[in-house]
Amino acid sequence: MTIKREDELKDSAHWSAVEEIAELLQEERFREATVELRRVLQADPANPYAFYFLGVAFFEIGELEAARDAYGACLRLAPRHLGARVALSHVVRILGDIRGSVREGMTALSQSPGDPDALHALGLAHHAYGDDVAAKKYLEAFLASGPEFEVAVEVRALLASLPGNEAPGNDQD
């Protein structure tokens, strides 16, 4: 068996271990999901999906430091996990590590150029840092990607609040 095939089998097994738990997250049963994800990680501490979803669950119940740690663990196992990278950018920004947020956002964007979620994270990180020029650049690129209505409205409002700026793309609704 080739290494690539072994990796695919391992990835499939990792996903299978968390697939039903992901449904708990969709049902907003976050505390129950944390219990189940910890059980998965006890059996297999190298499951990046379990760490990622644990980060999601922790974030949703307001345990931001635990979410940060879970996303970090996911990225140590799977450095190219884009969802964990973007989520980590948001969490560290919320926790006050603005430079860390920009760093994680830039890493996400370098891994997936033009990714809307990475653009959004970077725009928010630069805004938090006080770099309105960069914030505008990334948030306008995010709007150009055609995001969901609610997020687009929030981003347009943020852009409109920047000194000397009018929100672009109001005719795109």
N, CA and C atoms as an extended XYZ file, in Angstrom:
519
Properties=species:S:1:pos:R:3:atomname:S:1:resname:S:1:resid:I:1 pbc="F F F"
N         0.842       -1.166        0.000 N   MET     1
C         0.000        0.000        0.000 CA  MET     1
C         0.898        1.243        0.000 C   MET     1
N         0.522        2.223       -0.786 N   THR     2
C         1.319        3.434       -0.878 CA  THR     2
C         1.052        4.351        0.318 C   THR     2
N         1.957        5.289        0.542 N   ILE     3
C         1.797        6.232        1.646 CA  ILE     3
C         0.553        7.085        1.436 C   ILE     3
N         0.329        7.501        0.185 N   LYS     4
C        -0.842        8.328       -0.095 CA  LYS     4
C        -2.124        7.569        0.250 C   LYS     4
N        -2.186        6.313       -0.101 N   ARG     5
C        -3.375        5.503        0.190 CA  ARG     5
C        -3.545        5.338        1.700 C   ARG     5
N        -2.449        5.136        2.424 N   GLU     6
C        -2.525        5.028        3.883 CA  GLU     6
C        -3.054        6.319        4.490 C   GLU     6
N        -2.584        7.448        3.969 N   ASP     7
C        -3.056        8.745        4.456 CA  ASP     7
C        -4.545        8.921        4.184 C   ASP     7
N        -4.996        8.501        3.009 N   GLU     8
C        -6.414        8.609        2.675 CA  GLU     8
C        -7.263        7.751        3.604 C   GLU     8
N        -6.788        6.563        3.920 N   LEU     9
C        -7.521        5.684        4.836 CA  LEU     9
C        -7.573        6.283        6.240 C   LEU     9
N        -6.457        6.844        6.684 N   LYS    10
C        -6.414        7.464        8.007 CA  LYS    10
C        -7.359        8.666        8.056 C   LYS    10
N        -7.338        9.471        6.994 N   ASP    11
C        -8.214       10.634        6.936 CA  ASP    11
C        -9.679       10.207        6.967 C   ASP    11
N        -9.995        9.167        6.231 N   SER    12
C       -11.355        8.652        6.204 CA  SER    12
C       -11.781        8.156        7.588 C   SER    12
N       -10.887        7.472        8.271 N   ALA    13
C       -11.188        6.984        9.616 CA  ALA    13
C       -11.379        8.153       10.578 C   ALA    13
N       -10.545        9.179       10.447 N   HIS    14
C       -10.689       10.358       11.303 CA  HIS    14
C       -12.046       11.026       11.075 C   HIS    14
N       -12.424       11.158        9.804 N   TRP    15
C       -13.708       11.787        9.508 CA  TRP    15
C       -14.861       10.930       10.025 C   TRP    15
N       -14.788        9.646        9.811 N   SER    16
C       -15.858        8.749       10.269 CA  SER    16
C       -16.075        8.844       11.771 C   SER    16
N       -15.001        9.071       12.504 N   ALA    17
C       -15.095        9.145       13.963 CA  ALA    17
C       -15.853       10.381       14.442 C   ALA    17
N       -15.927       11.424       13.609 N   VAL    18
C       -16.571       12.671       14.043 CA  VAL    18
C       -17.813       13.037       13.240 C   VAL    18
N       -18.109       12.285       12.218 N   GLU    19
C       -19.196       12.658       11.307 CA  GLU    19
C       -20.523       12.865       12.028 C   GLU    19
N       -20.900       11.948       12.886 N   GLU    20
C       -22.172       12.085       13.610 CA  GLU    20
C       -22.108       13.199       14.637 C   GLU    20
N       -20.919       13.431       15.201 N   ILE    21
C       -20.759       14.503       16.182 CA  ILE    21
C       -20.926       15.860       15.498 C   ILE    21
N       -20.515       15.954       14.258 N   ALA    22
C       -20.705       17.209       13.508 CA  ALA    22
C       -22.187       17.550       13.424 C   ALA    22
N       -23.027       16.541       13.384 N   GLU    23
C       -24.468       16.787       13.365 CA  GLU    23
C       -24.944       17.393       14.682 C   GLU    23
N       -24.312       16.995       15.793 N   LEU    24
C       -24.654       17.606       17.082 CA  LEU    24
C       -24.377       19.112       17.037 C   LEU    24
N       -23.295       19.491       16.392 N   LEU    25
C       -22.968       20.914       16.265 CA  LEU    25
C       -24.018       21.630       15.424 C   LEU    25
N       -24.457       20.988       14.339 N   GLN    26
C       -25.496       21.580       13.501 CA  GLN    26
C       -26.797       21.763       14.286 C   GLN    26
N       -27.028       20.869       15.222 N   GLU    27
C       -28.229       20.936       16.064 CA  GLU    27
C       -28.021       21.840       17.281 C   GLU    27
N       -26.871       22.494       17.364 N   GLU    28
C       -26.508       23.404       18.449 CA  GLU    28
C       -26.489       22.708       19.804 C   GLU    28
N       -26.075       21.454       19.809 N   ARG    29
C       -25.912       20.673       21.038 CA  ARG    29
C       -24.418       20.655       21.368 C   ARG    29
N       -23.898       21.845       21.698 N   PHE    30
C       -22.462       22.055       21.798 CA  PHE    30
C       -21.826       21.328       22.984 C   PHE    30
N       -22.451       21.351       24.116 N   ARG    31
C       -21.861       20.678       25.291 CA  ARG    31
C       -21.814       19.168       25.089 C   ARG    31
N       -22.870       18.626       24.521 N   GLU    32
C       -22.879       17.190       24.220 CA  GLU    32
C       -21.779       16.850       23.215 C   GLU    32
N       -21.588       17.726       22.247 N   ALA    33
C       -20.532       17.518       21.253 CA  ALA    33
C       -19.153       17.525       21.898 C   ALA    33
N       -18.933       18.410       22.878 N   THR    34
C       -17.612       18.442       23.524 CA  THR    34
C       -17.320       17.125       24.238 C   THR    34
N       -18.326       16.567       24.864 N   VAL    35
C       -18.146       15.277       25.551 CA  VAL    35
C       -17.759       14.195       24.543 C   VAL    35
N       -18.488       14.141       23.442 N   GLU    36
C       -18.228       13.122       22.435 CA  GLU    36
C       -16.875       13.328       21.738 C   GLU    36
N       -16.525       14.571       21.482 N   LEU    37
C       -15.243       14.849       20.826 CA  LEU    37
C       -14.068       14.500       21.737 C   LEU    37
N       -14.222       14.749       23.015 N   ARG    38
C       -13.165       14.345       23.962 CA  ARG    38
C       -13.014       12.827       23.986 C   ARG    38
N       -14.140       12.137       23.863 N   ARG    39
C       -14.089       10.670       23.807 CA  ARG    39
C       -13.312       10.213       22.571 C   ARG    39
N       -13.580       10.846       21.438 N   VAL    40
C       -12.865       10.519       20.200 CA  VAL    40
C       -11.372       10.784       20.368 C   VAL    40
N       -11.042       11.920       20.968 N   LEU    41
C        -9.629       12.277       21.127 CA  LEU    41
C        -8.915       11.394       22.144 C   LEU    41
N        -9.652       10.885       23.096 N   GLN    42
C        -9.046        9.947       24.032 CA  GLN    42
C        -8.645        8.666       23.296 C   GLN    42
N        -9.473        8.233       22.366 N   ALA    43
C        -9.187        7.031       21.579 CA  ALA    43
C        -8.137        7.289       20.503 C   ALA    43
N        -8.133        8.505       19.942 N   ASP    44
C        -7.194        8.843       18.864 CA  ASP    44
C        -6.804       10.313       18.975 C   ASP    44
N        -5.743       10.615       19.729 N   PRO    45
C        -5.328       12.008       19.919 CA  PRO    45
C        -4.716       12.657       18.681 C   PRO    45
N        -4.685       11.954       17.573 N   ALA    46
C        -4.140       12.503       16.326 CA  ALA    46
C        -5.246       12.782       15.304 C   ALA    46
N        -6.472       12.971       15.776 N   ASN    47
C        -7.588       13.230       14.869 CA  ASN    47
C        -7.788       14.743       14.723 C   ASN    47
N        -7.354       15.322       13.606 N   PRO    48
C        -7.475       16.774       13.458 CA  PRO    48
C        -8.924       17.251       13.370 C   PRO    48
N        -9.801       16.441       12.787 N   TYR    49
C       -11.207       16.836       12.701 CA  TYR    49
C       -11.819       16.970       14.095 C   TYR    49
N       -11.451       16.081       14.997 N   ALA    50
C       -11.978       16.151       16.356 CA  ALA    50
C       -11.525       17.442       17.033 C   ALA    50
N       -10.267       17.812       16.850 N   PHE    51
C        -9.792       19.070       17.428 CA  PHE    51
C       -10.493       20.270       16.793 C   PHE    51
N       -10.675       20.230       15.479 N   TYR    52
C       -11.353       21.340       14.810 CA  TYR    52
C       -12.772       21.512       15.351 C   TYR    52
N       -13.539       20.439       15.370 N   PHE    53
C       -14.913       20.532       15.845 CA  PHE    53
C       -14.984       20.853       17.333 C   PHE    53
N       -13.992       20.420       18.100 N   LEU    54
C       -13.935       20.796       19.509 CA  LEU    54
C       -13.743       22.311       19.619 C   LEU    54
N       -12.915       22.875       18.736 N   GLY    55
C       -12.757       24.326       18.698 CA  GLY    55
C       -14.063       25.024       18.395 C   GLY    55
N       -14.808       24.493       17.438 N   VAL    56
C       -16.111       25.073       17.092 CA  VAL    56
C       -17.034       25.041       18.304 C   VAL    56
N       -17.108       23.892       18.954 N   ALA    57
C       -17.995       23.752       20.111 CA  ALA    57
C       -17.578       24.695       21.240 C   ALA    57
N       -16.300       24.752       21.540 N   PHE    58
C       -15.828       25.656       22.591 CA  PHE    58
C       -16.146       27.117       22.254 C   PHE    58
N       -15.938       27.491       20.998 N   PHE    59
C       -16.233       28.858       20.589 CA  PHE    59
C       -17.708       29.172       20.831 C   PHE    59
N       -18.570       28.253       20.450 N   GLU    60
C       -20.014       28.484       20.563 CA  GLU    60
C       -20.490       28.579       22.004 C   GLU    60
N       -19.790       27.937       22.930 N   ILE    61
C       -20.195       28.032       24.342 CA  ILE    61
C       -19.390       29.101       25.074 C   ILE    61
N       -18.574       29.855       24.326 N   GLY    62
C       -17.870       30.991       24.904 CA  GLY    62
C       -16.556       30.682       25.581 C   GLY    62
N       -16.037       29.493       25.398 N   GLU    63
C       -14.743       29.132       25.975 CA  GLU    63
C       -13.654       29.402       24.942 C   GLU    63
N       -13.294       30.692       24.823 N   LEU    64
C       -12.426       31.123       23.738 CA  LEU    64
C       -10.997       30.611       23.843 C   LEU    64
N       -10.440       30.571       25.048 N   GLU    65
C        -9.079       30.047       25.194 CA  GLU    65
C        -9.028       28.567       24.802 C   GLU    65
N       -10.043       27.828       25.223 N   ALA    66
C       -10.108       26.410       24.868 CA  ALA    66
C       -10.290       26.242       23.360 C   ALA    66
N       -11.081       27.113       22.743 N   ALA    67
C       -11.263       27.066       21.286 CA  ALA    67
C        -9.927       27.330       20.594 C   ALA    67
N        -9.216       28.367       21.053 N   ARG    68
C        -7.899       28.684       20.489 CA  ARG    68
C        -6.975       27.463       20.570 C   ARG    68
N        -6.952       26.829       21.720 N   ASP    69
C        -6.071       25.677       21.914 CA  ASP    69
C        -6.470       24.505       21.021 C   ASP    69
N        -7.765       24.296       20.855 N   ALA    70
C        -8.234       23.193       20.013 CA  ALA    70
C        -7.890       23.447       18.545 C   ALA    70
N        -8.105       24.684       18.073 N   TYR    71
C        -7.736       25.005       16.693 CA  TYR    71
C        -6.229       24.866       16.498 C   TYR    71
N        -5.456       25.295       17.481 N   GLY    72
C        -3.998       25.149       17.404 CA  GLY    72
C        -3.589       23.687       17.330 C   GLY    72
N        -4.239       22.841       18.105 N   ALA    73
C        -3.933       21.406       18.069 CA  ALA    73
C        -4.270       20.822       16.703 C   ALA    73
N        -5.395       21.234       16.142 N   CYS    74
C        -5.770       20.781       14.801 CA  CYS    74
C        -4.681       21.158       13.802 C   CYS    74
N        -4.211       22.402       13.886 N   LEU    75
C        -3.213       22.873       12.923 CA  LEU    75
C        -1.850       22.214       13.115 C   LEU    75
N        -1.532       21.800       14.322 N   ARG    76
C        -0.281       21.046       14.517 CA  ARG    76
C        -0.354       19.699       13.808 C   ARG    76
N        -1.554       19.123       13.756 N   LEU    77
C        -1.741       17.836       13.080 CA  LEU    77
C        -1.975       18.003       11.579 C   LEU    77
N        -2.646       19.066       11.206 N   ALA    78
C        -3.029       19.305        9.801 CA  ALA    78
C        -2.810       20.784        9.482 C   ALA    78
N        -1.567       21.176        9.219 N   PRO    79
C        -1.240       22.593        9.035 CA  PRO    79
C        -1.995       23.294        7.904 C   PRO    79
N        -2.554       22.545        6.976 N   ARG    80
C        -3.267       23.158        5.849 CA  ARG    80
C        -4.787       23.155        6.050 C   ARG    80
N        -5.253       22.873        7.256 N   HIS    81
C        -6.694       22.872        7.540 CA  HIS    81
C        -7.169       24.323        7.532 C   HIS    81
N        -7.768       24.733        6.432 N   LEU    82
C        -8.142       26.124        6.224 CA  LEU    82
C        -9.185       26.604        7.228 C   LEU    82
N       -10.172       25.778        7.512 N   GLY    83
C       -11.209       26.176        8.461 CA  GLY    83
C       -10.639       26.467        9.835 C   GLY    83
N        -9.723       25.632       10.298 N   ALA    84
C        -9.098       25.854       11.602 CA  ALA    84
C        -8.234       27.109       11.578 C   ALA    84
N        -7.547       27.341       10.476 N   ARG    85
C        -6.672       28.511       10.367 CA  ARG    85
C        -7.499       29.801       10.428 C   ARG    85
N        -8.593       29.849        9.685 N   VAL    86
C        -9.452       31.039        9.677 CA  VAL    86
C       -10.110       31.216       11.045 C   VAL    86
N       -10.602       30.134       11.616 N   ALA    87
C       -11.238       30.216       12.932 CA  ALA    87
C       -10.242       30.686       13.988 C   ALA    87
N        -9.005       30.206       13.898 N   LEU    88
C        -7.982       30.636       14.845 CA  LEU    88
C        -7.712       32.132       14.689 C   LEU    88
N        -7.719       32.628       13.466 N   SER    89
C        -7.536       34.058       13.240 CA  SER    89
C        -8.621       34.859       13.966 C   SER    89
N        -9.858       34.425       13.863 N   HIS    90
C       -10.952       35.128       14.544 CA  HIS    90
C       -10.813       35.044       16.060 C   HIS    90
N       -10.523       33.856       16.573 N   VAL    91
C       -10.467       33.672       18.022 CA  VAL    91
C        -9.336       34.488       18.637 C   VAL    91
N        -8.159       34.453       18.048 N   VAL    92
C        -7.060       35.210       18.656 CA  VAL    92
C        -7.319       36.716       18.555 C   VAL    92
N        -8.017       37.162       17.503 N   ARG    93
C        -8.403       38.578       17.416 CA  ARG    93
C        -9.331       38.930       18.561 C   ARG    93
N       -10.321       38.107       18.793 N   ILE    94
C       -11.275       38.361       19.866 CA  ILE    94
C       -10.569       38.364       21.221 C   ILE    94
N        -9.559       37.511       21.366 N   LEU    95
C        -8.801       37.437       22.614 CA  LEU    95
C        -7.784       38.573       22.755 C   LEU    95
N        -7.641       39.381       21.714 N   GLY    96
C        -6.758       40.539       21.803 CA  GLY    96
C        -5.405       40.389       21.150 C   GLY    96
N        -5.116       39.239       20.564 N   ASP    97
C        -3.834       39.032       19.876 CA  ASP    97
C        -4.011       39.418       18.405 C   ASP    97
N        -3.992       40.715       18.150 N   ILE    98
C        -4.288       41.223       16.811 CA  ILE    98
C        -3.191       40.811       15.820 C   ILE    98
N        -1.943       40.913       16.231 N   ARG    99
C        -0.857       40.497       15.330 CA  ARG    99
C        -0.957       39.009       15.004 C   ARG    99
N        -1.308       38.206       15.990 N   GLY   100
C        -1.507       36.778       15.748 CA  GLY   100
C        -2.647       36.533       14.787 C   GLY   100
N        -3.684       37.345       14.904 N   SER   101
C        -4.828       37.229       14.003 CA  SER   101
C        -4.435       37.543       12.566 C   SER   101
N        -3.673       38.616       12.387 N   VAL   102
C        -3.202       38.966       11.040 CA  VAL   102
C        -2.307       37.846       10.506 C   VAL   102
N        -1.417       37.334       11.343 N   ARG   103
C        -0.505       36.260       10.926 CA  ARG   103
C        -1.276       35.025       10.468 C   ARG   103
N        -2.264       34.613       11.252 N   GLU   104
C        -3.053       33.431       10.881 CA  GLU   104
C        -3.863       33.692        9.619 C   GLU   104
N        -4.420       34.888        9.501 N   GLY   105
C        -5.173       35.232        8.306 CA  GLY   105
C        -4.298       35.241        7.058 C   GLY   105
N        -3.088       35.777        7.183 N   MET   106
C        -2.168       35.798        6.040 CA  MET   106
C        -1.753       34.375        5.656 C   MET   106
N        -1.547       33.537        6.642 N   THR   107
C        -1.207       32.135        6.356 CA  THR   107
C        -2.362       31.470        5.613 C   THR   107
N        -3.587       31.714        6.068 N   ALA   108
C        -4.756       31.135        5.398 CA  ALA   108
C        -4.841       31.620        3.958 C   ALA   108
N        -4.638       32.916        3.759 N   LEU   109
C        -4.736       33.473        2.411 CA  LEU   109
C        -3.610       32.965        1.515 C   LEU   109
N        -2.430       32.748        2.079 N   SER   110
C        -1.328       32.204        1.265 CA  SER   110
C        -1.596       30.751        0.885 C   SER   110
N        -2.290       30.024        1.739 N   GLN   111
C        -2.626       28.636        1.442 CA  GLN   111
C        -3.765       28.538        0.433 C   GLN   111
N        -4.656       29.522        0.470 N   SER   112
C        -5.814       29.500       -0.415 CA  SER   112
C        -6.096       30.920       -0.913 C   SER   112
N        -5.323       31.376       -1.895 N   PRO   113
C        -5.467       32.755       -2.384 CA  PRO   113
C        -6.913       33.062       -2.808 C   PRO   113
N        -7.391       34.209       -2.350 N   GLY   114
C        -8.738       34.632       -2.704 CA  GLY   114
C        -9.847       34.005       -1.877 C   GLY   114
N        -9.497       33.178       -0.902 N   ASP   115
C       -10.535       32.537       -0.094 CA  ASP   115
C       -11.359       33.590        0.644 C   ASP   115
N       -12.678       33.590        0.454 N   PRO   116
C       -13.512       34.614        1.080 CA  PRO   116
C       -13.414       34.645        2.605 C   PRO   116
N       -13.363       33.492        3.243 N   ASP   117
C       -13.289       33.466        4.702 CA  ASP   117
C       -11.965       34.049        5.197 C   ASP   117
N       -10.887       33.773        4.490 N   ALA   118
C        -9.587       34.336        4.862 CA  ALA   118
C        -9.589       35.848        4.642 C   ALA   118
N       -10.190       36.304        3.548 N   LEU   119
C       -10.278       37.745        3.288 CA  LEU   119
C       -11.071       38.448        4.388 C   LEU   119
N       -12.167       37.847        4.789 N   HIS   120
C       -12.998       38.411        5.850 CA  HIS   120
C       -12.214       38.484        7.153 C   HIS   120
N       -11.568       37.386        7.518 N   ALA   121
C       -10.779       37.350        8.759 CA  ALA   121
C        -9.683       38.407        8.735 C   ALA   121
N        -9.004       38.525        7.614 N   LEU   122
C        -7.938       39.525        7.499 CA  LEU   122
C        -8.485       40.949        7.573 C   LEU   122
N        -9.606       41.192        6.945 N   GLY   123
C       -10.209       42.516        7.028 CA  GLY   123
C       -10.551       42.895        8.459 C   GLY   123
N       -11.137       41.960        9.193 N   LEU   124
C       -11.481       42.229       10.590 CA  LEU   124
C       -10.234       42.389       11.449 C   LEU   124
N        -9.207       41.590       11.179 N   ALA   125
C        -7.958       41.689       11.941 CA  ALA   125
C        -7.292       43.041       11.707 C   ALA   125
N        -7.211       43.460       10.464 N   HIS   126
C        -6.595       44.757       10.171 CA  HIS   126
C        -7.415       45.906       10.760 C   HIS   126
N        -8.729       45.767       10.741 N   HIS   127
C        -9.573       46.790       11.361 CA  HIS   127
C        -9.263       46.873       12.862 C   HIS   127
N        -9.172       45.731       13.513 N   ALA   128
C        -8.861       45.704       14.945 CA  ALA   128
C        -7.479       46.298       15.215 C   ALA   128
N        -6.577       46.118       14.290 N   TYR   129
C        -5.217       46.640       14.426 CA  TYR   129
C        -5.172       48.151       14.183 C   TYR   129
N        -6.215       48.678       13.554 N   GLY   130
C        -6.257       50.102       13.262 CA  GLY   130
C        -5.748       50.460       11.887 C   GLY   130
N        -5.523       49.464       11.049 N   ASP   131
C        -5.043       49.694        9.687 CA  ASP   131
C        -6.248       49.700        8.752 C   ASP   131
N        -6.893       50.862        8.658 N   ASP   132
C        -8.122       50.959        7.877 CA  ASP   132
C        -7.899       50.757        6.386 C   ASP   132
N        -6.723       51.109        5.878 N   VAL   133
C        -6.440       50.919        4.454 CA  VAL   133
C        -6.428       49.425        4.124 C   VAL   133
N        -5.712       48.646        4.919 N   ALA   134
C        -5.676       47.202        4.687 CA  ALA   134
C        -7.039       46.578        4.964 C   ALA   134
N        -7.719       47.029        6.010 N   ALA   135
C        -9.046       46.492        6.320 CA  ALA   135
C        -9.970       46.685        5.128 C   ALA   135
N        -9.961       47.890        4.564 N   LYS   136
C       -10.811       48.188        3.415 CA  LYS   136
C       -10.472       47.279        2.234 C   LYS   136
N        -9.187       47.103        1.975 N   LYS   137
C        -8.744       46.253        0.857 CA  LYS   137
C        -9.296       44.827        0.994 C   LYS   137
N        -9.122       44.234        2.160 N   TYR   138
C        -9.553       42.843        2.342 CA  TYR   138
C       -11.072       42.719        2.423 C   TYR   138
N       -11.716       43.672        3.067 N   LEU   139
C       -13.178       43.595        3.180 CA  LEU   139
C       -13.861       43.841        1.840 C   LEU   139
N       -13.323       44.738        1.029 N   GLU   140
C       -13.887       44.934       -0.309 CA  GLU   140
C       -13.680       43.691       -1.176 C   GLU   140
N       -12.519       43.053       -1.052 N   ALA   141
C       -12.283       41.798       -1.790 CA  ALA   141
C       -13.260       40.727       -1.309 C   ALA   141
N       -13.523       40.700       -0.011 N   PHE   142
C       -14.500       39.756        0.534 CA  PHE   142
C       -15.879       40.018       -0.067 C   PHE   142
N       -16.306       41.279       -0.103 N   LEU   143
C       -17.613       41.605       -0.686 CA  LEU   143
C       -17.694       41.204       -2.152 C   LEU   143
N       -16.596       41.349       -2.872 N   ALA   144
C       -16.572       40.991       -4.296 CA  ALA   144
C       -16.760       39.487       -4.505 C   ALA   144
N       -16.555       38.699       -3.445 N   SER   145
C       -16.707       37.241       -3.561 CA  SER   145
C       -18.167       36.802       -3.498 C   SER   145
N       -19.075       37.742       -3.200 N   GLY   146
C       -20.496       37.400       -3.150 CA  GLY   146
C       -20.908       36.676       -1.883 C   GLY   146
N       -20.599       37.233       -0.706 N   PRO   147
C       -20.942       36.543        0.549 CA  PRO   147
C       -22.439       36.522        0.805 C   PRO   147
N       -22.831       35.768        1.815 N   GLU   148
C       -24.228       35.718        2.223 CA  GLU   148
C       -24.701       37.114        2.609 C   GLU   148
N       -25.981       37.352        2.429 N   PHE   149
C       -26.566       38.678        2.621 CA  PHE   149
C       -26.242       39.280        3.987 C   PHE   149
N       -26.467       38.514        5.060 N   GLU   150
C       -26.301       39.052        6.411 CA  GLU   150
C       -24.872       39.499        6.664 C   GLU   150
N       -23.905       38.697        6.248 N   VAL   151
C       -22.501       39.044        6.455 CA  VAL   151
C       -22.130       40.239        5.588 C   VAL   151
N       -22.646       40.270        4.372 N   ALA   152
C       -22.370       41.398        3.479 CA  ALA   152
C       -22.885       42.702        4.081 C   ALA   152
N       -24.061       42.669        4.683 N   VAL   153
C       -24.625       43.864        5.308 CA  VAL   153
C       -23.715       44.334        6.449 C   VAL   153
N       -23.253       43.395        7.273 N   GLU   154
C       -22.362       43.749        8.382 CA  GLU   154
C       -21.056       44.352        7.876 C   GLU   154
N       -20.492       43.762        6.835 N   VAL   155
C       -19.230       44.265        6.297 CA  VAL   155
C       -19.419       45.642        5.669 C   VAL   155
N       -20.516       45.826        4.955 N   ARG   156
C       -20.779       47.155        4.372 CA  ARG   156
C       -20.917       48.213        5.467 C   ARG   156
N       -21.580       47.858        6.562 N   ALA   157
C       -21.721       48.800        7.679 CA  ALA   157
C       -20.360       49.128        8.285 C   ALA   157
N       -19.517       48.121        8.420 N   LEU   158
C       -18.173       48.354        8.945 CA  LEU   158
C       -17.387       49.264        8.005 C   LEU   158
N       -17.449       48.981        6.717 N   LEU   159
C       -16.747       49.822        5.749 CA  LEU   159
C       -17.267       51.254        5.785 C   LEU   159
N       -18.564       51.426        5.921 N   ALA   160
C       -19.143       52.764        5.966 CA  ALA   160
C       -18.689       53.524        7.207 C   ALA   160
N       -18.354       52.788        8.258 N   SER   161
C       -17.927       53.439        9.499 CA  SER   161
C       -16.466       53.875        9.465 C   SER   161
N       -15.716       53.404        8.486 N   LEU   162
C       -14.309       53.793        8.394 CA  LEU   162
C       -14.220       55.257        7.985 C   LEU   162
N       -13.275       55.981        8.535 N   PRO   163
C       -13.151       57.407        8.214 CA  PRO   163
C       -13.022       57.649        6.706 C   PRO   163
N       -13.899       58.518        6.187 N   GLY   164
C       -13.819       58.918        4.783 CA  GLY   164
C       -14.232       57.874        3.775 C   GLY   164
N       -14.952       56.858        4.209 N   ASN   165
C       -15.320       55.780        3.287 CA  ASN   165
C       -16.821       55.647        3.170 C   ASN   165
N       -17.229       55.280        1.980 N   GLU   166
C       -18.598       54.871        1.714 CA  GLU   166
C       -18.557       53.386        1.428 C   GLU   166
N       -19.545       52.652        1.892 N   ALA   167
C       -19.565       51.202        1.667 CA  ALA   167
C       -19.778       50.915        0.194 C   ALA   167
N       -18.918       50.066       -0.402 N   PRO   168
C       -19.073       49.707       -1.808 CA  PRO   168
C       -20.109       48.608       -1.984 C   PRO   168
N       -20.566       48.480       -3.192 N   GLY   169
C       -21.348       47.312       -3.558 CA  GLY   169
C       -22.778       47.303       -3.066 C   GLY   169
N       -23.335       48.444       -2.715 N   ASN   170
C       -24.716       48.440       -2.255 CA  ASN   170
C       -25.691       48.034       -3.339 C   ASN   170
N       -25.245       48.082       -4.596 N   ASP   171
C       -26.111       47.695       -5.695 CA  ASP   171
C       -26.008       46.210       -6.023 C   ASP   171
N       -25.269       45.450       -5.219 N   GLN   172
C       -25.073       44.025       -5.497 CA  GLN   172
C       -26.122       43.142       -4.848 C   GLN   172
N       -27.029       43.718       -4.069 N   ASP   173
C       -28.009       42.894       -3.344 CA  ASP   173
C       -28.934       42.217       -4.268 C   ASP   173
